[in-house]
């Protein structure tokens, strides 16, 4: 009799644990709006444009959204890192931290614009071969393509 009650208690404990675990998973907001089979996670995304500025194909710039809701990348001169999460109004990045190396002003200007686009993004769209960062008005902040292999710097 004691073993049956012990087993029943164990099953109830497992059911309660599964309920709490799954309830927490359902309450998390989805990571983003996706439009294609390519996942945005753990991909090195190379920018092709930031705002109205085209980015050279041989750039060392990239952004990577990692498992664990971390974000890393290279902004042209400096490496950056931070976190991201979702909220009711959309996607939230930051704050971002970065190294503090100095480069020519043209590189630094594009770097500031690139980091601002990442920090201001609220949504994004993906397709099999591209990703767009969008602001709260769904205006495009930056366009990306997957970088394979990972950019070297």
Buried (B, 14 or more C-beta within 10 A) or exposed (E): EEEEEEEEEEEEEEEEEEEEEEEEEEEEEEBBEBEEEBEBEEBBBBBBBBBEEEBEEEBBBBBBBBEEBEBBBBBBBBBBBBBBEBEEEBBEBBEBEBEEEEBEEEBBEBBBBBBBBBBBBBBBBBEEEBBBBBBEEEEBBBBBBBBEEEBEE
